């Protein structure tokens, strides 16, 4: 429900009261007038009362009662949490439907309880990632208008000061980025161009300087995963087709954080690795593996023990972005078609935390769950569907809603009158390259 608009409340109530007083005062005069005039007076009084009641209802519920509630939609398309600061960053797309869909995309940052939600910016946000200490949020934006900006740019948001600042330009074909543990360097993944034989280039550069970007490798085929080692700062890269590393397909590691000319070392032979997550001790890595090339959306989960180079299968039918380690790196949280689960690397046991409930639209399909991470207390945060962020309490074994898209309605309210911006969920997914979560300066 929208906040009460006291201005409309008093206006609508005042109109109704004035009409009723006027009818009472003039009732004798109306009786002695001709029938046609009496009907006109009562009709005018009825229309004024109806208009006043509509204004009154608009002030209470936020929409015109005669027209009914607007067809509002808000969907979470990307959610990332910072375990160190317990903040939640989320990209939402929302608006109102009618003859033409009026929608917009916005970036928000909320506290761990979901009570304080701050709008960061509006526009095409392609990727977001937290700094190691959780005090900075890095944002990959596209097409920022109003100033002479590059088509792709990196921005930094400080939740403590609520300030969003421009950092540097990014290559035009930047598709995804990740920050190193020291918050000094970043990996830039570029989308392939038709004239380059489908090559995907992985660049390494400085956060503050856009003149030192240099290629680490190129890969063919669909986009593979990459990640920074949280302990050593090594770079882990997956290849699905022949690459600059060689003809082997699998997982490679570059030690030294990308400094100098490094020889990659193959640590696992496996095709289809799309997501890589390493635990804090860098002893195990979770691998989300695509069964077949796109457009296949079937993914399986493996856990790789780096010392032995053996990847053990853990689950089938998992979500692409649903795998996160706890603070100690002993438990892996993930979600599949059954529900939200944990995997213990010591005992190799899988435990079900939250069962996936059937969807309203199709009860034969379970609702989608995505593991987001753990807070320092060991509680698990996860996304339910495209509208909720929930928390599983490890002590009480109960869940509670941390943030619901209803809290974001007021940020998309003005799009009932604005022209369509042309951004839909499917279009966002096509641009992002996977089903996960114009622009103006803040």
N, C-alpha and C positions, 0 to 999 in steps of 0.2 A: 504493500500500500504506500502511496505517495505521501510525503509530509503534508499536513493541513495548511492550506493557503488561506490565511485569515483575511486577506484583502477580499478575495472572492466570496469568502464566507459571509462577511458583513454586507457586501454588496447584494448578494442574492437574498439574504435574510431581510435586508432593508427593503428591497423591492416587494417581497411578499407581504411584509407588515404594512407598508404604505398602501398597497392595493386593498388589503383587507379593511384597513381603516377608512379608505375612500369609499368602499362599497357600503360599509355601515353608515357613514355620514350621509351619503346620497341615496339611501334606499327609498326614502319617501318621494324624492324628486323623480326617481326612476319610475315609480308606480304611476304617476300622473302623466307621463309622457306617452307619445304614441308607441305602438308595439314595435315598429321597426327600430326606433331609437333605443328602446329598452334592450332589444336583442344585440344591437351594436355595442352598447355599454357593457353588457355581460360578456360578450365575446372578447372585447378588448381587455376586460379584467381577467378573463381566463387566460388569454395569451400572455399577459404580463406576469401572472402567477406562475404559469408554466416556465417562462424564461427565467424568473427568479429562482424557481426550484432547481432548474438545470445549472445555473451559476452556483447555487448553494451546494449541489452535489459535486460539481467540478472542484470546489474548494475542499470538500471532504475527501473524496476518493481519487482525485487527480485526472478524471476523464469525464466526458459528458454522459450522464446516465441514459439519455435518449439513444445515443449511438452505441452504448455498451463499451466494455473495456477494449482498448486497442490491441491489435494483434502484435504483441511485443515478443521478440525473441532475443535472448542473450546466450551466447555459447562460449565456454572456455576452450580455447584452441591451443594454449600453451601455458603450463604452470611449472614454476621452478621454486624450490625452497632453499633457504640458506640455513643449514643446521647450526652454524656458529652463532648467527644473530637471530634465528628463528623467524625471519621475515619471509613473506610469500610474495613472489612476483608472478603476475598472471597477465596474459594477453587474451582479451575478450573481443568478440565481434557481436554487435547487437544493433537493433533498430526496430522498425515497425513495418508491417506488411500491409499492402493495399493493392491498388492497381499496379504500382511499381514498388519494389522492395527498397526501402530507405535504410541504409545501414552504414556503420562506421566501425573502425577497429581502434581499440584503445589499450594502453598499457597501464596497469595498476600495481601498487605495492601495498600490502597489508601487514599488520602485525600478526604474531602467532595466534592470537585469539580471533582474528578476523573482525575486530571491532573498529579499528581505525584503517580506513581504506582511502588511499590517496591516488588521484589520477595523475599519472606522470606525463603522458603525451597522447596525441591522437595521430593516426597515420599507419603506414605500412611498416610494421615491426616484423622483421624476418627472423631474428633470433635474440635471445637474452641469456646472460650467464652472470653468476655472482662471483665476486672476488673471494679470495680464500678466507678473509676475515668477516665477510658478510656485510661490510660497511659500504660497498660500492656495487652498483648494478650496471653492467655493460650492455648496451643496446645496439643492435644492428638495425639501422633504419634505411628505408629506401624512399627516394623522391621527396625530400623535405623541401617545401615551398617557402616563398617569401624572401629567401636570401640566395646568394650564389653558392650553393652547396653541390657536392658531387652526387651522382645518382645513388651511391651506397656510401654510408658514413657510419662511424663509430661514435657513440655518445656515452656519457657517464652520468649516472644518477646517484646522488647521495641522500639516502632516506633521512639522515639526521637533520640535514638542512633543507630537504625537499627541493634541491636544485639540480636541474638537468643541463649539462654543458656539453658542447661539441668537443670531440677529442681529435679525430683525424679522418682523412678520406680513406676509403677502401676500394679495392679493384672493382670494376663495374660488374664482374660476374661473381662476386662474393655470394656464397650461398649459406655458409655456416661458419661459426668461429668458436674458439675455446681459449680460455686464459690459463697460463701456466701457474703452478703453485706459488711462485714468487710474485705474481701480479706484475710482471714486467714484459712478458712476451705473449704473443697470441698465434694460434694456428688459423689459417684462412683457407677454407675449401671453396674452390671456384666451380661453377657449373660448366659443363662442356659446351664448346661451340661447334657448329656443323663443319666448319672448315679445318678443324684440328683432329679429325678422326675420332671424335668422342672421348678425348682425353680430359680427365679431371685433374687439375693441378692443386697440389697442397703447398701453401706458402707459409713461411715462418717470418715474423716481423716483430717490431717493437710496438708496444701499445701507444706510446707518445710520439713515435716518429714513423711517418709513412714512406720515407725514402730508403729504408733498409730492408724492405720485403724481398725475400729471395726464395726460389722454389726448392722444396725438399725432395719432391718426387712428382711424377705424373702416373696416373692410373687409367686404365681403359674399363669400359663396361659401366654398370650402374655404380652409384656412389657407395663406397665402403666406409667403415667406421674408423675413427682415430680418437686418441685420448692422451692426456698427459699423465705420467706417473706421479702420484701425489707425494711420494717420498724421495725419489731420485731425480724427478724432472725429466725422465726419459720420455720419448715419443713413441707411442704404439700406433701402428698403421695397418689396416687390413686391405688386402687386394683381392679382387674377384676375377681379374683378367690379367694378361701380361702387363707389366708396369716397368718403370725405370729400375726397379729392384731386380727384375728378372722375369722368367716365365712361370715361376712358382706362384701358387695361389694360397694365401693364408695370412697369418699374423706375423708382423715384423716389428722390431724394436730398434730405435736409434738412441743410443746413450749420449749423454752430454747436453741434452736440451736443445739440440739443433745447432750447436756452435761448431763452426768449421765444416770440413768435408768429411762426413761420417759414412762408414760402411754399414748398411743395414744388416741385421742378423735375423734370420727366420727362426721363429720359436714354435710355430704350429702350422700345419698344412690343413686348411679348411676353407671352403668357398662360402660366400654368402654372409660374412660377418658384417652386420649393419650397425651395431652399437657395442661399445667397449666401456666397461666401468671397472676400475681397479679399487680394491679396498685400501684403507689408509696405510697399512703395513706393506702394501705392494707384494703380497704373497699369492693372492688369488685375483682373478678377473672374471667378470660375468660377460658372456658373449651372447648377444641376440642375433640369431642366424636366420636369414631368409631361406626358405626351402628351395625356391626357384626364382629366376629373374623377375623383375616387375613386368606386369602389374600384379604379380602374386603378393598377397598380404598375409601369408601364413608364416609365422616365426616360431622358432624353438629356442629354448634357453639352455646354455651350457655354462659350467663353471670350470675355468682353467686354473690348474695349480702350476704356477710359473716355475717352480723348482724342478718339477718332473716333466713339464710340457705335456700333460695329459688333460684333456677336456672331457669332463663327465656330463652326460645329459641329465638335466634336472626336470624340465617340463616342456610340454608341447602346447602350441596354440596360445602363446603369450602375446601381450601388447608390445608394440615396437619400442616405446620409450619407458617401459615399466620394469625397471631393475635399479635398485639402490642398496647401498651398504649402510649398516649402522655405524655409529661412531667408532666402535672397536674393530670393525672389519670381520667380525665372526659370524654375522648373520646377513644373508642376502634377502631383501624383500622384493617380491615380484607379484604379478597378477596374471592369471590365465582365465579360461572360460569357467572354471569352478569358483574362483574367488581370490582373495588376497592371501598370500602365503609367505612363509619364511623358510629359508634353507640354511641349516647349520653346517659350516664347512668342517667342523670337527667330527660330528656324528653322522653327517650326510643324511640327516632326517629332514623331511618336509612337514611343516605344520600349517594347518589352515587357520587363519585368523578371522576373516570375514567372508561369509558366503555371498556370492553374487546372486542378486534377486532378479526375477524375470522382468523384462521391460513392459511398460504399459501398452506400447504399440504392438508388440509381438511377444506374447508370454512364452513362446518356445525358445526365445533367445535370451541369455542372461545379460544383465546390465554390465557395461564396460567399466572395469576398475583399472587404475594406474597407480603404481607405487611411486611416491614422490621422495620419501626419505624418512629419517628418524630425527627427533630432537634429542638434546643431551639427556633427557630423562628416559629415553628408550621408547617413547610413544611413536607410533607409526602414522605418518600423514599420507593420505592417498586421495585420489580424485575419483569420484563416482559419476559416471556418465560425463556429460558436458555442462553440468550445472552446479556441482557441489565439490567442496574440498572438506574432507572429514579427517578425524583423528581417532586412532584405535589406542585406547588406554591399556597399557600392558599390565597394570595392576588390577583394574576392575574388569578387564576384558570386554569393555563396552565401547561403542563408537558414539561420537557426537559430531554435529555439523560445525565446522570452523567458519566456513564462508559459503554463502549461497548467492547465486547470480541476482536474486531479488535485491540485494544491497547495491547493485550496480545500475538499477533501473533509472535513477535520476540522472546518471551521466549520459544516458542515451535518449533522454526525454525530448530534447529539442529537435530530434530527427523526425518528429511527426510532421514538421513543416518544411524541413530542408529538402533539397532535391536529392535524388538517389546518388550515392557515391560509387555504386557498382561493385562493391566488395561483398562477396558472399562466402559462405564457409567452404564450398567446393573450390572456388577460385583461390582462396587462401591456401587450401591444401595442395592445389596444383603448383602454386608458387613456392611453397615450402618443401615440396618434394616428398612429403610423407604425411599421413593422417595423424596428427598429434592431438598443444594450445599450439590516393592523394594524402599528404601529411602537412601539418602546419607546425610552426615552431611553438614550443610550450609557452 
